[in-house]
Amino acid sequence: MAFINAAGKRDGALARLLQTTLDALRERRAYNAVYRQTWRELSALSERELADLGIARSEIGALSQDAAARALHRR
């Protein structure tokens, strides 16, 4: 009986580990999707359009990271 209980606990721990890993992968995919979309849209703007928004081209990466992080925390 002790063997069955110990095996059951290990199976539960493995299932939790697998679920945690899958959740982390899903979060990372969602983060990357928002990052890429934001980067793509901002990169498509002209220098003048970026200047009108008060954004320098060198800031696009950081702004994309911020947008992705905020989108992830809203979920």
C-alpha positions in Angstrom: 0.0 0.0 0.0 2.8 2.4 0.8 4.3 1.9 -2.7 1.0 2.8 -4.4 0.6 6.0 -2.3 4.2 7.0 -3.1 3.8 6.4 -6.8 0.6 8.4 -6.8 2.3 11.4 -5.2 5.1 11.2 -7.8 2.5 11.1 -10.6 0.8 14.1 -9.2 4.1 16.0 -8.9 4.9 15.1 -12.5 1.5 16.3 -13.7 2.0 19.6 -11.8 5.4 20.1 -13.3 4.2 19.4 -16.8 1.2 21.7 -16.3 3.5 24.5 -15.0 5.9 24.0 -17.9 3.0 24.2 -20.4 1.6 27.3 -18.8 5.0 29.0 -18.9 5.3 28.1 -22.6 1.8 29.5 -23.3 2.6 32.7 -21.5 5.9 33.1 -23.4 4.1 32.6 -26.8 1.5 35.2 -25.9 4.3 37.6 -24.8 6.2 37.0 -28.0 3.1 37.5 -30.1 2.3 40.9 -28.6 6.0 41.9 -28.8 6.3 41.0 -32.5 3.0 42.7 -33.4 3.9 45.9 -31.6 7.4 45.9 -33.0 6.1 45.3 -36.5 3.5 48.1 -36.3 5.9 50.7 -34.9 8.7 49.7 -37.3 6.3 50.3 -40.2 5.9 54.0 -39.3 7.9 56.7 -40.9 10.4 58.9 -39.0 7.8 61.7 -39.1 5.0 59.5 -37.8 7.2 58.3 -34.9 8.3 61.9 -34.2 4.6 62.9 -34.0 4.1 60.2 -31.4 7.2 61.3 -29.5 9.0 58.0 -30.2 12.5 57.5 -31.4 13.2 54.5 -33.6 15.7 53.3 -31.0 12.9 53.0 -28.5 10.8 50.5 -30.4 12.3 47.5 -28.8 11.7 48.8 -25.3 8.2 49.9 -26.1 7.4 46.5 -27.5 8.7 44.8 -24.4 6.6 47.1 -22.2 3.5 46.5 -24.3 4.0 42.7 -24.1 4.5 42.7 -20.4 1.4 44.9 -19.8 -0.7 42.6 -22.0 0.5 39.5 -20.2 -0.3 41.0 -16.7 -3.8 42.0 -17.8 -4.7 38.4 -18.6 
